[in-house]
């Protein structure tokens, strides 16, 4: 990448940025090649090759990369995020759609202690061909114009993956199951072969 544009700013003023982070790499840079995040090796690879056990289409819009998911029969268009710890749903948009939430616990979540949130366990969120179980939060959100269909944010951590790949040419999110579930699948497969 011989020439890139950067913006200089005080990252300590951004509530979603953890301490010690020196900069943020934006989609404008990442989209120049496909990206794979390997959580086991703690590395990011920029490469033309992408693959994974599971996949879901991604769409780029003014907010970022979005995916279509489904929860309790309700479609949820979510923005992919590395900056949130749980699936974060917009309180107003959830109530407008009359999506029934499980029992909620009030409290704060993550680094932003100023925002009141309701926390719950989100079971069987369907993304592509996979069912996910993760923590969910409901809170008020501010959205830019043209984002009326968006319901919230999906953290890449919710995929519980060993590896996550973004294929910008095919417009697909790929991910591999976590090592624990992958090991269980291998053991089950070996038992079936032995019987």
KOLRO-967467 format. One record per atom (N, C-alpha, C): residue in three letters; x, y, z. Coordinates in pm, whole numbers, plus 32768, in hexadecimal, padded with zeros to 4 digits. Atoms other than C-alpha are relative to their C-alpha. Layout:
<rs>
ALAXYZ...
</rs>
This chain:
<rs>
UNK80567F8B8000UNK800080008000UNK805A807B8000UNK7F9D7F948006UNK80E581157F85UNK7FCF80868034UNK80317F7E7FD4UNK800082377FDEUNK7F757FF1803CUNK808380027FBFUNK7EE3824F80D8UNK7FEB80848047UNK80227F867FB7UNK7E2E83758177UNK7FDF7FDB808FUNK801D80187F72UNK7E1C838A82F1UNK7FC6807E803DUNK80367F927FB3UNK7D62846583E8UNK803E7FF9808BUNK7FC87FFB7F7BUNK7E0784D3852BUNK7F9580338060UNK80657FD87F9EUNK7D1E84E38659UNK80257FC88088UNK7FEA80317F78UNK7D1784AA87D0UNK7FA37F898019UNK805180797FF1UNK7C9E834087F2UNK7FCA7FEF808DUNK8033800D7F77UNK7C708366896BUNK7F75803E800DUNK80857FC17FFDUNK7B398437891CUNK7F947FA87FC1UNK805F805C803EUNK7A9583118867UNK7FE37F8F8062UNK801D80607F95UNK79DD82368967UNK80127F6D7FD9UNK7FF7808D8027UNK79EC80F2889BUNK80907FD17FEBUNK7F758025801BUNK7B6880F98871UNK80457FDF8083UNK7FBA80277F85UNK7C268035897EUNK808180508012UNK7F827FBC7FE2UNK7D5080D58A2BUNK80737FB77FBDUNK7F89803B803BUNK7E9E809D8984UNK7FF87FEE7F6AUNK800D800E8091UNK7E1580958821UNK803D807B7FBFUNK7FB97F928041UNK7EF48167873FUNK7FB780347F85UNK80467FD48079UNK7E0D81758611UNK7F927FA07FDAUNK807080518033UNK7CDF80ED8559UNK80147FEF7F6BUNK7FF8801B808FUNK7CF780458406UNK7F727FF97FCCUNK80887FF88034UNK7BC0809C8340UNK7FE57FA17F8DUNK802880558070UNK7AFD7FDB823BUNK803B802E7F7DUNK7FC67FCF807DUNK7B8B80BC812CUNK80877FBD7FE6UNK7F7E8045800EUNK7CDF8017816EUNK7FEA7F697FF6UNK801380917FFCUNK7C657EB881C2UNK7FC17FCA7F7FUNK804480318078UNK7B8B7E9F808AUNK805C7FF57F86UNK7FA4800B8071UNK7CBE7EB87FABUNK80297F707FE7UNK7FE8808F800DUNK7CF57D437FEAUNK7FA47FB98061UNK8050804D7FA1UNK7C377C2E8096UNK804C7FF68084UNK7FC57FFE7F7AUNK7C727C19820EUNK7FD87F81804BUNK801C80707FA6UNK7C8E7AEE82F7UNK803780238089UNK7FD67FEC7F76UNK7C9A7B188470UNK800C7F76803FUNK7FE780817FC1UNK7D3779E88517UNK800D80178096UNK80037FE57F70UNK7CD979F28688UNK80637FA8804CUNK7FA180577FBAUNK7DB678CA86EAUNK808E80347FF1UNK7F797FCD8017UNK7EEF7959864AUNK800D80948022UNK80037F717FE3UNK7E857ABF86A1UNK8044804F7F92UNK7FC77FBD8075UNK7ED77B358542UNK7F9080257F9FUNK80577FDC806FUNK7E2B7BE58421UNK804C7FE57F80UNK7FC2801F8081UNK7E747B6782C2UNK7FB6804B7F92UNK80387FC28077UNK7E3C7C338186UNK80257FA57F8BUNK7FE480688063UNK7E177B348071UNK7F887FEF7FA4UNK806D8019805EUNK7D487AD77F41UNK7FAE7F86802AUNK8043807D7FDCUNK7CEF79857FDDUNK7FAB8012807DUNK805880027F8CUNK7BC5796880C8UNK7FAE7F807FFCUNK805680767FF7UNK7AF978438141UNK7FD07FF38090UNK803080187F79UNK7A3E77C18270UNK7F927F978001UNK806980657FF1UNK794A76BE82F5UNK7F76803D7FE9UNK80817FBB800AUNK782F77BE82FBUNK8011807E7FADUNK7FF87F85804DUNK77D978E68221UNK7F7C804B8002UNK80767FA88008UNK76EA7A0B8206UNK802380747FA5UNK7FE57F8C8057UNK76CA7B1E8100UNK8013807F8051UNK7FEC7F7D7FC1UNK774A7C778161UNK7FDC806D7F9BUNK80237F8E8053UNK76CE7DC480DDUNK8042807A803FUNK7FC37F847FCEUNK77907F0A80FCUNK7F9C80727FF1UNK80517F878009UNK76CF8046814DUNK8047806F804CUNK7FBF7F8D7FC2UNK7714819A81EBUNK80297FE98091UNK7FDC801C7F74UNK77298102834AUNK80747F9D8008UNK7F9780668000UNK78127FE082F2UNK7FD47F857FB5UNK8026807F803DUNK77ED7E728297UNK7F8B7FC5804DUNK807780357FBFUNK76987DDB82DEUNK7FE77F707FD6UNK802A8089801CUNK76127C7882F0UNK7F6C7FF28022UNK808B801F7FE1UNK74B17BF182EAUNK80007F88805DUNK800E80707FA3UNK745F7B178416UNK7F6D7FF08021UNK808B80197FDAUNK73237A8A84AFUNK80007FD58091UNK800B80257F73UNK72BA7A70861AUNK7F6D7FFC8025UNK808C80137FD7UNK716E79E78699UNK7F9F80237F90UNK80577FE68072UNK70DC7A02853BUNK8005808F7FCDUNK7FF57F75802DUNK713D7B718518UNK808580157FB9UNK7F817FE28043UNK723D7BDA8414UNK804480768044UNK7FB17F957FC4UNK73547CAF84A7UNK807580207FA4UNK7F8C7FD4804EUNK74407D7683CBUNK806080408063UNK7F9F7FD67F9BUNK75797DA5849FUNK8082802D7FBFUNK7F7F7FCF802EUNK76BC7E65846EUNK806D7FAE8044UNK7F8F80497FC6UNK77F97D96849EUNK80578061804FUNK7FB27FA87FAAUNK78CE7E2185B5UNK806C7FB3804AUNK7F9A80367FA6UNK7A117DE0866EUNK800180518081UNK7FFC7FA47F8EUNK79C47EF68767UNK7F957FEB8068UNK8065801E7F9BUNK789E7E5E8824UNK80167F738033UNK7FEA80837FC2UNK789F7D358911UNK7F8A7FA37FF2UNK807980508009UNK773A7CBE88DFUNK7FAE80337F8AUNK805B7FD08067UNK762E7CD087D4UNK7FB58075803DUNK80407F877FCCUNK75AC7E318805UNK7F8980237FA6UNK80797FE1804BUNK74447E75879AUNK7FCD808B8024UNK80377F7B7FECUNK73A37FCA8770UNK7F7A7FF58048UNK807780097FABUNK729C7FF58881UNK7F82802E7FB6UNK80767FCB8046UNK71B080C987ACUNK7FD67FA67F8DUNK802280528075UNK71C27FEB8677UNK7FCB7F778029UNK803580807FCCUNK718B7EAC8743UNK7F6F8012802BUNK80897FEA7FD2UNK70537F4287E2UNK7FA2801F7F8BUNK80537FE48076UNK6FD27FC38691UNK7FD97F817FB7UNK801C807F8044UNK6FEA7E638603UNK7FBB7F9C805CUNK804180567F9DUNK6F4F7DCD873EUNK80497F7B800EUNK7FB080797FEBUNK706D7CD48763UNK7FFE7FE18095UNK800B80277F73UNK70347C1388A7UNK808A7FDA8034UNK7F7E80197FC3UNK71697C19897EUNK7FF17FA68079UNK800580507F85UNK71BB7B1F8A93UNK800D805B8079UNK7FF07FAF7F86UNK71DC7B8F8BFEUNK807F80537FF7UNK7F907FA3800AUNK72BC7CC08C08UNK803580238089UNK7FC07FCF7F86UNK73B57D268D13UNK803880897FDFUNK7FCB7F7A8018UNK74047E978D2DUNK808E80098032UNK7F767FEC7FD5UNK756B7F068D46UNK804E80427F93UNK7FAB7FC98069UNK76917F828C81UNK80537F8E7FC9UNK7FB8806C8043UNK77587EB38B8CUNK8079803A7FBAUNK7F887FD18044UNK78BD7EDE8B13UNK803A807C8042UNK7FB97F8A7FCCUNK798080218B38UNK7FA580798014UNK80547F887FFBUNK785D81148B0EUNK7FA07FF68075UNK805180097F85UNK77D8812F8C73UNK7F94806C8005UNK80637F948000UNK770E82678C1CUNK7F7D7FD57FBFUNK80778028804AUNK761881AD8B3DUNK7FB87F92804BUNK805080677FC0UNK750180EB8BE6UNK7FDA7F987F98UNK801E806C805EUNK74D17F9A8B41UNK7FB27F938047UNK804180787FCEUNK73FD7E668B6CUNK80487F897FC4UNK7FAD80718028UNK74C27D208B5FUNK7FAC7F818001UNK8047807F8005UNK743B7BCA8AF9UNK80527F997FB2UNK7FBF8069804EUNK74AA7A7B8A6DUNK7FB27FEF7F7FUNK803C80098085UNK74667A6C88F9UNK801B7F757FCBUNK7FF0808A802EUNK742979038898UNK7FCE7FF27F71UNK802980278087UNK7412787B8737UNK7FEF80747F9FUNK7FF77F9B8069UNK746B79AE866FUNK80357FB87F85UNK7FD980498079UNK74807925850CUNK804980607FA2UNK7FB07FB58060UNK759279A88429UNK80337F9C7F99UNK7FDC80618067UNK75C078F582DDUNK7FC67F798024UNK802B80887FDFUNK75B17781832DUNK801C7FDC8092UNK7FD7801D7F76UNK761777A3849BUNK7FA280418065UNK80497FC87F8EUNK755E77D785E3UNK8066802B8068UNK7FA37FC77F9FUNK761078B686DCUNK7FB980178084UNK80307FD87F7BUNK75E178E78852UNK806580628037UNK7FA57F987FD1UNK76707A2788DFUNK7FB5805E805EUNK803F7F997FAEUNK762E7B4989C9UNK7FC7806B7FA4UNK803E7F928049UNK75487C5C8950UNK7FE88074805DUNK80237F887FB5UNK750F7DBF89C1UNK7F9D80517FADUNK805E7FA68042UNK73F77EB28970UNK801A808B8037UNK7FE97F777FD4UNK743B80268979UNK7FDB80627F92UNK801E7F998063UNK73EB816D88CDUNK807D80187FABUNK7F907FEB805CUNK74C281AF879AUNK7FE480777FA6UNK80087F948063UNK750882D186B2UNK80317FC67F7CUNK7FDD80368084UNK75118279853FUNK800F80717F9CUNK7FFA7F9D806CUNK757F833E840DUNK7F897FEE7FA3UNK806E8009805FUNK7481838482FCUNK80107F897FA2UNK7FFC8070805EUNK742682648213UNK80187F798040UNK7FE5807F7FBCUNK74508155831CUNK7F837FCA8045UNK807E80227FBEUNK72DE811C836DUNK7FEC7F6A8016UNK801480917FF7UNK72F07FA38336UNK805B7FBC8066UNK7F9F803D7FA5UNK74117F688427UNK7FC67FF3808CUNK8036801C7F7AUNK73B97ECA8577UNK80698007806DUNK7F997FFD7F99UNK750A7ECF8627UNK80857FCF7FCBUNK7F7780288020UNK766A7E43862EUNK80187F6E8027UNK7FD780897FE5UNK76F57CE1861BUNK80967FFD8012UNK7F6F80097FEEUNK784C7CB586B8UNK80387F827FBEUNK7FC080778039UNK79387BCB8601UNK80187F98806CUNK7FEA805D7F90UNK79777B32875AUNK7F877FA58016UNK807880517FEEUNK780D7AB2875BUNK80037F827FA9UNK7FF480778057UNK786E79BF8645UNK804D7F908046UNK7FAE80607FB5UNK795479108740UNK80567FAD7FA1UNK7FB78040806DUNK7A3A78C48620UNK80967FFB801AUNK7F6E80058003UNK7BA2785685FDUNK803380667F9CUNK7FD47FAD806EUNK7BB5791B84BCUNK7F86803F7FBEUNK806A7FB88046UNK7ADB7A238412UNK803E803F7F84UNK7FCE7FC5807CUNK7B087A8C82A7UNK7F9680577FC0UNK80577FA9804CUNK7A727BAA81E3UNK80317FFF7F6FUNK7FE08005808FUNK7A707B6E806BUNK7FB680737FBEUNK803E7F888036UNK7A317CC37FD2UNK7FD97FF07F6DUNK80258019808DUNK7A267C3E7E6BUNK7F7B7FB77FF9UNK807B80508001UNK791A7B3A7EB1UNK7F94803A805AUNK805A7FC27F9DUNK787C7C127FC3UNK7FC67F96805FUNK8026806D7FA5UNK78787AF080BBUNK80568004807EUNK7FBE80157F80UNK78CE7AC9822BUNK800E7F6A8013UNK7FE7808D7FE3UNK796F79768274UNK80327FF58090UNK7FC480187F7DUNK79BB78E383CAUNK80067F6C801CUNK7FEE80897FD2UNK7A3677A08465UNK7FD07FF7808EUNK803280137F77UNK79997713859FUNK8074800B8062UNK7F977FF77F9AUNK7A54774286E5UNK80457F7A800CUNK7FB3807B7FF6UNK7B5F76438731UNK7FB97F998056UNK8046805E7FA8UNK7A8B75A98847UNK7F927FB77FB4UNK806C8042804AUNK795D75688766UNK80387FB07F8DUNK7FC1804A806CUNK7A4474FB864CUNK80367F7B8033UNK7FCD807C7FC5UNK7AEA73FB8730UNK7F8E7F9E801FUNK807480557FE6UNK79937378879BUNK7FCF7FBF7F80UNK802D80358080UNK7931734F862DUNK805E7F937FCEUNK7F9E8066802AUNK7A75729085E3UNK7FEE7F808050UNK801480767FABUNK7A3D71A8870EUNK7F817FB47FD8UNK807E80408029UNK78D5716586A5UNK80117FB87F7CUNK7FE8803D8083UNK794771208541UNK80537F82800DUNK7FAC80777FEBUNK7A55702D85B9UNK7FB07F8E803FUNK805380677FC0UNK79596F748698UNK7FA47FBE7F9AUNK805B80368067UNK786A6F508572UNK804B7FA27FA3UNK7FB080548058UNK79806EC38496UNK80257F7C8043UNK7FD880797FB7UNK79E76DCA85A7UNK7F8B7F9F800FUNK807780567FEFUNK78816D4985D2UNK7FD67FD17F7B
</rs>
